Amino acid sequence: MERNAILAKTAKGQAEVRSRTHALARMLRTALIMVDGSATAGDILAKCGGAPDAEAALESLVSQGFVEIRGASAAAASSAAAAPTAPSVGTTQPLPKRAVPAALPLGATQPLPSPALPNSPPLGATQPLRSPAAPAQPREEAMAALRRFLADHLGSGADALAGALERAGTPADFHVAAERCAYVLAAAQGASTAQAFRDRARTYLDAYLGGG
C-alpha cells in the first residue's frame, strides 16, 4: 500500500466502529479506529510503532470494504508532477527500499521488544466491559494507578510507556499506547499480568476518554 494514500472509513467501517458486528481482530480494529479521512497510510503505520502486521491490517480493511483510498496527499501529488521521465526499456533500475519505521524506545536506548501476542482478549474485544455511571476516582489518581502497575512489574523501564499513556489525547492513541504496555508486560511477566493491565486500561478508557 502506498504510504501517501489518504484513507477514510466507508459506511461499513463507520458502522463497525459503533456496533462491532464483524468482531474484527485487535490490530484490524485498532487500525480502523485510526482511519479518519485525513491521515495517510504512512501516518497510521507510524502510530502503530512498526508493528509487523499493521500494513497487512490496513490492506485487509480495504479489501473487506471497511476502508477506502481517497487519493494521495498533496505532497505526494507535487512530487509526482515533478518526477523525471521514466527510463527507457532495458535500463536497469534498482528497486526502491521500503522505509522501516523506527522502533519505539522502551528506555533511553533500548528498542521496544516485539513478543508473541498473548491469546488473551484485547482492549477492542467484541464484548465491551460495562462502563461505570461515573468515574470512581479523579482522573489523575486513575492514571497514577496505571503508572504504579507498570512500575511494579517493569521497574524503571516503565517510564517511557507510562509517558505515552499520559500524552494520549484520543481513544485511538490511548488504545495503541495501552497495547504497547501489554505487549511488554506479556514478555516480562506473562499473559495474566498483561491482561490485568488491559482490564485497568479499559476501565480508564471508558471512564475518561469516552471508550473506543
Buried (B, 14 or more C-beta within 10 A) or exposed (E): BEBBBBBBBBEBBBBBBEEBEBEBBBBBBBBBBBBBEEBBBBBBBBBBBBBEBBBBBBBBBBEBEBBBBEEBBEEBEEEEEEEEEEEEEEEEEEEEEEEEBEEBEBBEEEEBEBBEBBEBBBBBBEEEBEBEEEBEEEEEEBBBEBBEBBBEBBEEBBBBBBEBBBEBEBBBBBBBBBBBBBBBBBBBBEBEBBBBBBEBBBBBBBBBBEEB
